[in-house]
Amino acid sequence: MPVVEEIAEKLGVSEEEVREALEVLGLTVTDLLSQGNMVMLTAQLTGMQTVDVLTDENLFAQITQLQTD
């Protein structure tokens, strides 16, 4: 499954929203290999603060899983 599609599915957003968030953050799909960038993207898509993403056990587990898939 393509990365953008998988992120959209896990976070309950559209693929277009993922692409737009990547553009806003100045990131590429390759940049998402970095956990910090993945956290920033998740925060952008969910409207959460980065620290909240890091401390939300379920959300952080989803991010980690996305990176290992």
C-alpha angles and dihedrals in degrees: 000000000000115000097242091050092049093049091049091051095047094047097039096240134117124268088242090057089053092050091047092049090050089052093048090051093044091238134138127209088258090058088063090076084082111081091215091058091047090052090050091051092049091049090050092050097044099039090236127134114256092245090054091054090051093050097043099095096199095045093045089050089054091051091050091048092051090055094050097046 
